[in-house]
Amino acid sequence: MQIIYWLLVAVMVVGIIGAVVPAIPGSSLILIAIIIWGIVSSSFAAIKIPLIVTIIVLLLSMGVDFLAGYLGAKQAGASKWGQIGAVVGLLLGFFGLLPALPFGGPLLGILLGPLLGAIIGEYIYCRDLGLAVKAGIGITVGTLVGNLIQGILAVSAVIVFVWTTWPQVYGG
């Protein structure tokens, strides 16, 4: 039983990473692990609180994701073109379709892709490089702040799970 518990906690750690790194499942992975623990332990009463907290975290994460990108773009004066460019840049960076860099690999692509994509998208829209760079930075900063907040929310969900289920596993 302890092995399954720790495997599910490991899955939750991947969920925490996914809450911060785009394109990896985040809070939903934590939610699935909690549900699996409820099934395996035959005790849905033991997961009631972590389940509620994680559902709230999942909903808040979706809201933070939307708001952070929106506010970052709005603050920088970005158009929809900049936002679309950021998404395209993220996908290109994540899948390694940006020109190869001698260091950083996909992680650097995930960081640089949205910035370059937002700048290019915004430049296509407004033909002003200064405004395009400002919009690209605004979108990227908004997204990074949103990812950081999502990571904090995911960590809190895992802490609540471990806090409430530890006595069930270790009888303490």
QUIZIQUI-V186250 format. One record per helix or strand. SS is the DSSP state (@ for helix, = for strand). FROM is the first residue (numbers start at 0). LEN is the number of residues. If there is no record, write none. Layout:
BEGIN
SS&FROM&LEN + SS&FROM&LEN
END
This chain:
BEGIN
@&1&19 + @&26&15 + @&47&29 + @&79&15 + @&104&22 + @&128&42
END
